[in-house]
Amino acid sequence: MRSWDDLYADREFHWEGAESAVIEIAAEWRERGITLIHDLGCGAGRNMGFLQGEGFTVIGSDVSPRGLAACAVQLGRASLPRTLVQADMTSLPFRDAAFDATISINVLNHGSRALLQAAADEIHRTLRPGGEVLLTVLNTWDWRFGSGEEPEPNSWMLADGPEAGILHHFFDEPDLREWLGAFEIVRLERERGLQKRSTAPGNRPVHRDQWQVLARK
Ligand SMILES: C[S@@+](CC[C@H](N)C(=O)[O-])C[C@H]1O[C@@H](n2cnc3c(N)ncnc32)[C@H](O)[C@@H]1O
């Protein structure tokens, strides 16, 4: 099975420019006194770098050594702290209630539904009471839904695009609400946009479709 560690061998996947949802939440979280944030699946660090620049203390974790190496380079270039931990999202090496907030952008699609449940449980465990998580996950309207093989309901081993060979789970709304059942869902928005960073075969135009969720412990 392919992984994101393979993709990070290509600099095209060292994404830059923070996610708009992260930019938008920063002011809200600052006003609410949030200081310590976990960036779960930080990848090359575009969101972590932005939040540090905004004055937050951010710990980044990712399962990919190459992703973390790319992150260290990008943060180093901006003279920002590099507090990075290699960890799988299903078993986080942080104490209970360690963080005021967690972000996880374009991460919690990667794996089976059971694995993603374990990751959501870990996010819940490591947030303080009242802490919030901002996350994006793919939904069943995304262009890649139905690509490749479906080893379990709504989980597809993709056949197309750069993430071919990587298992992705796509959430419909009831599934999403069940998945985050331990949290209070503060905001749930559907976002649809032209795919910017990957292309389908033949470069046909495709639409990325995802849920953006703000949830509270
Ligand atoms: C699409 S990239 C997003 C990176 C970053 N969040 C961003 O928005 O730029 C997905 C990231 O999830 C990480 N990832 C995938 N499976 C993971 C796991 N089981 N535990 C931790 N991180 C994982 C990958 O290594 C990769 O860095």
The ligand as a MOL file (V3000), in Angstrom:
LIG
                    3D

  0  0  0     0  0            999 V3000
M  V30 BEGIN CTAB
M  V30 COUNTS 27 29 0 0 0
M  V30 BEGIN ATOM
M  V30 1 C -2.9190 15.5030 2.7340 0
M  V30 2 S -1.5510 15.5770 3.8640 0 CHG=1
M  V30 3 C -2.0010 17.0160 4.8220 0
M  V30 4 C -0.8460 17.6440 5.5550 0
M  V30 5 C -1.1920 18.9100 6.3420 0
M  V30 6 N -2.1910 18.6680 7.3630 0
M  V30 7 C -1.6380 20.0090 5.4200 0
M  V30 8 O -2.8370 20.3510 5.4070 0
M  V30 9 O -0.7910 20.5480 4.7030 0 CHG=-1
M  V30 10 C -1.9620 14.2280 4.9600 0
M  V30 11 C -0.9890 14.0360 6.1140 0
M  V30 12 O -1.5140 13.0320 7.0100 0
M  V30 13 C -0.4320 12.2590 7.4730 0
M  V30 14 N -0.9200 10.9680 7.9400 0
M  V30 15 C -1.4890 9.9810 7.1920 0
M  V30 16 N -1.7730 8.9260 7.9700 0
M  V30 17 C -1.3910 9.2480 9.2360 0
M  V30 18 C -1.4170 8.5650 10.4870 0
M  V30 19 N -1.8800 7.3120 10.5700 0
M  V30 20 N -0.9740 9.1990 11.5870 0
M  V30 21 C -0.4750 10.4760 11.4950 0
M  V30 22 N -0.4100 11.1610 10.3390 0
M  V30 23 C -0.8570 10.5630 9.2150 0
M  V30 24 C 0.4690 12.1520 6.2480 0
M  V30 25 O 1.7740 11.7470 6.5490 0
M  V30 26 C 0.3790 13.5530 5.6800 0
M  V30 27 O 1.3690 14.4040 6.2130 0
M  V30 END ATOM
M  V30 BEGIN BOND
M  V30 1 1 1 2
M  V30 2 1 2 3
M  V30 3 1 2 10
M  V30 4 1 3 4
M  V30 5 1 4 5
M  V30 6 1 5 6
M  V30 7 1 5 7
M  V30 8 2 7 8
M  V30 9 1 7 9
M  V30 10 1 10 11
M  V30 11 1 11 12
M  V30 12 1 11 26
M  V30 13 1 12 13
M  V30 14 1 13 14
M  V30 15 1 13 24
M  V30 16 1 14 15
M  V30 17 1 14 23
M  V30 18 2 15 16
M  V30 19 1 16 17
M  V30 20 1 17 18
M  V30 21 2 17 23
M  V30 22 1 18 19
M  V30 23 2 18 20
M  V30 24 1 20 21
M  V30 25 2 21 22
M  V30 26 1 22 23
M  V30 27 1 24 25
M  V30 28 1 24 26
M  V30 29 1 26 27
M  V30 END BOND
M  V30 END CTAB
M  END
